[in-house]
Amino acid sequence: MPKPVNDVVLDAQHLLNSKGLDLVTLTWPEFYKLSDRERMKEEFMSELSKQLKAASLLIAYGNATVILAKDYKFAPLPRK
């Protein structure tokens, strides 16, 4: 049975925090493994985005990768 959304959020938090990362890019197969799913419906992805945002995490779905990032200024632009 696939993981519920809140478990995926906890796993995403653990992934970033346990490795001391602010951002991680995952291939789609890696993201499916993290989510313990074979398919993802739009409603799952929408609810995941909503719950990640509540946990101060951002997600971006690309064609080749999925990006997970902490929602704070961790890589500011250099000042001139």
Buried (B, 14 or more C-beta within 10 A) or exposed (E): EBBEBEEBBBBBBEBBEEEEEEEBBBEBEBBBEBBEBEEBEEEBBEBBBEBBEEEEBBBEEEEEBBBBBBEEEEEEEEEE
